[in-house]
Amino acid sequence: MHMEEFLFDKRLVERNIRAGLITREEYEAHLAKLADVTDKGEAFSIFDDDSDDQHSRG
């Protein structure tokens, strides 16, 4: 993983901003450069089709 990937990692970005490693403006610019991949996503359910029936029975 490249250093830039660590700097802008969602899990670390707030800490990196507070530490002065990046600015909020740099982070916003990084987000603006990212490609929109929304159409490549796929919806899924973590429940089986009949799981609602099991929960409603009590």
C-alpha positions as YAML, in Angstrom:
chain: A
units: angstrom
residues:
- id: 1
  name: MET
  ca: [0.00, 0.00, 0.00]
- id: 2
  name: HIS
  ca: [1.36, 3.41, -0.94]
- id: 3
  name: MET
  ca: [1.82, 6.11, 1.69]
- id: 4
  name: GLU
  ca: [-0.89, 8.23, 0.05]
- id: 5
  name: GLU
  ca: [-3.36, 5.40, 0.53]
- id: 6
  name: PHE
  ca: [-2.63, 5.43, 4.27]
- id: 7
  name: LEU
  ca: [-2.98, 9.20, 4.45]
- id: 8
  name: PHE
  ca: [-6.44, 9.15, 2.90]
- id: 9
  name: ASP
  ca: [-7.67, 5.86, 4.39]
- id: 10
  name: LYS
  ca: [-11.16, 6.43, 5.76]
- id: 11
  name: ARG
  ca: [-10.21, 4.78, 9.04]
- id: 12
  name: LEU
  ca: [-7.20, 7.08, 9.55]
- id: 13
  name: VAL
  ca: [-8.00, 10.34, 7.78]
- id: 14
  name: GLU
  ca: [-9.30, 12.27, 10.80]
- id: 15
  name: ARG
  ca: [-6.20, 11.38, 12.80]
- id: 16
  name: ASN
  ca: [-3.97, 12.35, 9.87]
- id: 17
  name: ILE
  ca: [-5.72, 15.73, 9.58]
- id: 18
  name: ARG
  ca: [-5.33, 16.40, 13.32]
- id: 19
  name: ALA
  ca: [-1.66, 15.39, 13.12]
- id: 20
  name: GLY
  ca: [-1.11, 17.84, 10.26]
- id: 21
  name: LEU
  ca: [-0.10, 15.15, 7.79]
- id: 22
  name: ILE
  ca: [-2.83, 16.29, 5.37]
- id: 23
  name: THR
  ca: [-5.30, 19.15, 5.28]
- id: 24
  name: ARG
  ca: [-9.06, 18.91, 5.05]
- id: 25
  name: GLU
  ca: [-8.76, 20.58, 1.62]
- id: 26
  name: GLU
  ca: [-6.34, 17.90, 0.42]
- id: 27
  name: TYR
  ca: [-8.73, 15.23, 1.63]
- id: 28
  name: GLU
  ca: [-11.68, 16.87, -0.14]
- id: 29
  name: ALA
  ca: [-9.62, 17.13, -3.34]
- id: 30
  name: HIS
  ca: [-8.71, 13.44, -3.03]
- id: 31
  name: LEU
  ca: [-12.38, 12.49, -2.70]
- id: 32
  name: ALA
  ca: [-13.29, 14.61, -5.72]
- id: 33
  name: LYS
  ca: [-10.73, 12.71, -7.84]
- id: 34
  name: LEU
  ca: [-12.22, 9.29, -7.04]
- id: 35
  name: ALA
  ca: [-14.20, 7.62, -9.79]
- id: 36
  name: ASP
  ca: [-17.92, 7.10, -9.27]
- id: 37
  name: VAL
  ca: [-18.36, 3.32, -9.20]
- id: 38
  name: THR
  ca: [-21.94, 3.30, -7.92]
- id: 39
  name: ASP
  ca: [-23.16, 1.41, -10.97]
- id: 40
  name: LYS
  ca: [-20.72, -1.42, -10.22]
- id: 41
  name: GLY
  ca: [-22.26, -2.14, -6.82]
- id: 42
  name: GLU
  ca: [-24.65, -4.98, -6.16]
- id: 43
  name: ALA
  ca: [-27.44, -5.05, -3.59]
- id: 44
  name: PHE
  ca: [-27.65, -8.01, -1.27]
- id: 45
  name: SER
  ca: [-29.45, -9.11, 1.85]
- id: 46
  name: ILE
  ca: [-27.91, -10.68, 4.92]
- id: 47
  name: PHE
  ca: [-31.19, -12.45, 5.65]
- id: 48
  name: ASP
  ca: [-32.73, -15.48, 3.96]
- id: 49
  name: ASP
  ca: [-35.97, -14.89, 2.09]
- id: 50
  name: ASP
  ca: [-38.02, -16.50, 4.87]
- id: 51
  name: SER
  ca: [-36.14, -14.97, 7.83]
- id: 52
  name: ASP
  ca: [-38.83, -12.30, 8.32]
- id: 53
  name: ASP
  ca: [-41.37, -15.06, 9.00]
- id: 54
  name: GLN
  ca: [-39.19, -16.52, 11.76]
- id: 55
  name: HIS
  ca: [-38.82, -13.16, 13.49]
- id: 56
  name: SER
  ca: [-42.52, -12.31, 13.33]
- id: 57
  name: ARG
  ca: [-43.55, -15.56, 15.03]
- id: 58
  name: GLY
  ca: [-41.84, -14.48, 18.26]
...
